[in-house]
Amino acid sequence: MTRPLILIVGRYSPKAEGVRGEPFAAGRRYFEAITRAGGAPVMLPPITDLVDDVVEIVARVDGLVLHGGGDIDPRHYGQQPSAEQLYGIVPEHDAVELAVARAAVHTDTPMLAICRGLQVLNVAMGGTLHQHIGSEDHWFAHHAVALDPTSRLAAAVGGTVSARSHCVHHQAIDRVGEGLRVVGTTGDGMVHAVEVDRARWITATQWHPEDGADTDAEQQRLFDALVAASA
């Protein structure tokens, strides 16, 4: 097969039509954006028995996507839960995705980490998060993100600003993880993109490029760049 295999970590989901029992799931927009880019998406279920095998699993695919979702348990970054706005914490999601993020860095596998995925990558690299940013300014809102012109993200979108970046987050990076470089910020100074400098292509966005990728070529180009790096 000529299409690179791009692994997405799935989620526990309460229900789905046409299947027996409770399903695992991941958002359709991610699968479609990867397919448009020329990749073949595959899903890894968040089964903790697989954690010890994650490095081997990651080594057998060509690229990775960590996607959006609920919050990470703050204990993973050395804090007790303190914000009443914390939601959607699932221990299995945390365990598998943190293992996948670390495996991506260890194996130098190309990865696009999105929203929660950016936060997972930051925590995996020893960083911390603001448990709540204290406003609704980035909850279902579009922002312009200024990109470092030397970054892989700027090369991917073809400019130094990602103009229509759809944000759906109430948390953000606080302390940046070791080995990560901040390459994108919004006008309020909030971190919206990071990259692993020493990696071939590991980059992360706080916004959701998949939300507009079917009609916005700039957002689709992030998936195109991931698949190209994975080929």
N, C-alpha and C positions, 0 to 999 in steps of 0.2 A: 504494500500500500504506500502511495506517495504522500498521502496527507499525514502531517505530524500528529501524533497522539497528544492531546491536551487534557490533562486530568483536572477535574473539578471535585472538591470535597463536598459531599452531599450533607443534607440536614435531616434530622428527625422531622417528620411531618404528621399532623394529626389524622389526615385522611386524603384519599385520592380516589377517583372514579376508575372502575375497570380493573382493579387489582385486588388480590386477596390479602387481608391483613393490613396492618399499618405500614405505610410506605417510607422509603427514603426519597428525598427530593432535592432539586436545585432549580433555580429560576431559569425558565426557558430562554430568556433574552441572552444569557451567557452562552448557551449552546448554539444559538442561532448566529451570534456575532463571531464565534470561533469558526463555525462552518462557513460563513461568508468569507472569512479570512483565508480559507483553504485548509483549516485544521479539522481533525476528527475528535470531537469531545467525548470523554469517557468520565464516569462518576465513581469516586471512591466513597463508600458509605462510612459514616462516622462510628465505626465499631472499634472500641478501644483494644480489643484483642489483636488488632492489626498494627498497633503503635510500634511494637518492637520490629516490625517488618517494613516500616515506612521508607527507610533509606533504600532498601531493595526495590520496593514498589516504585518509588520516584525514579530510580535509575532505569526503569523499564519503559518510561514514557519520555516524551520529547519536551513537554512544557507543562506549566501549571497555572491554574487560576484559583485564587482565594477570593471568595465573593462576600457580599454583604450579609448582614444578619444581626442577631442580638449582641449583647455586651459580653466581654470577657470577664470572668471572675477576677476582681482586683487582687485577690491573693496571689495570682500569677505574677503580679508586678510589685509584690511586697507591701500591699495595702489591705486594710479591712474595708469591706463595703461601707460607704458613708453617704452616698447620694441616693435620695429616695427615687430618683428617676432611673436607676439601674433597671434593666429589663432583659428578658430573653436569655439568661445565663443557663447554658447547658453544658455540664461537665464533659460529656463525650465530644461535643463540638470543639471545646477548648483543647482537649488532649490530642485529638487527631490533627487539628489544624496547626497547633504549635509544633507538633512533630513534623508535619509536612513543610512548614516554613523553614525549620532548622535543616531538614534534609535538602531542601532546594539550595540553601547556601552551601551546605557540605558537598553536594554533588555538582554545584554550579549549573543547575537546571534553570532555564529561562522561566520567569514567573511574573505574572501581572496580579498584584494584590489590590483588591478593591474595597474601600470603605472599612468594614470590619477587618478585611484582609490586611489593609495597611496597619491597622492597630495590632493585629496578630503578629505581623512581621516585626513591628517595633518592640513588642513585648518579648518575642522570641530572641531578639538581639539585646535584651537587657534594658529596654526603655520602659517608660511609664506613661500613663494616660491621665488626662483630666477626666474624672469620673462623670462630670457634667460641666458643660462650658458656660452655663449660667444664662443662656438666652435661647430663643427659638430662631435665631438668624440663619442657621444652616439646616433647618428642618424643612424639607420639601421646598428648597429655594435654589435658584440659579446664581452662580457667582463666576466672575472672571478670575482665573488663576494665573498669576505671573510665574513663568517657568524660567529656570536657569537656562540660558542659551546653549550651554555646553552639555545639557542633560540628554539622556535617551528619550525622555518624554517630549522635549522640544523638537528633537529630530523626528519623532514619530508623528506628531500633530502638524509639523511643518511651520512652527512659529514659536514665539516666546510668550504667548498668552493662549490659554485654553478658554475661549470666550463664553461658551454656553455649558458650564460644568454644573451638573445637577447634584446637589448635596442633600443627603438625608441622614444627618448624624447629630447626636447630642454630646458626643465625646470627641476628644482630639488628642494628638500627641502632646505630652508635657516634656519629659526628658527623652531626647532622641537616643535610640539604641546605638550601641557600639558598631561601627562599620557602616552606618547609614548616613547618607548625605541628604540634607533638605534641598529639594530642587523646585518646589512650588509652594507659593503662599497666596492667600487672599489679602485684600486691602486692609483687613483688621489684624494682619500679622499671623493668622492661624496657619499651621502647617497643613498643606493639602497634597503634597507629593514628596516622596523620598525614593532614593535608589541605593542599592548596595554597590558601592564604588568598585570593589575588586571583582565583582561578578561580571559575567558576560552580558546578561540582560535580566536583572531582577529589579523591578520598579513597582511603585505602588501609588495609587491615587486615593484621596479621601472622598472624592466625588464618584459618581456612578456613570462611567462611560457607556455601559450597556443600555442605559435608559433611552439614549438618543441615537445609538449606533445604527439603527435601521434607516434613519433619514439624515443623520449628520455625519458627513465623511470624516470630520476631524475626530470624532469619538470612535468611529469604526477603525480609524488608522492605528489606534492603540492595540486593538486585537490583531490587526494586520502585522504590526511590528512584532508582537509576541510570537505569532506563528512563523514569521520570517526568521526570527532568532532561533526558533525551535527546529527549523528544517535541517 
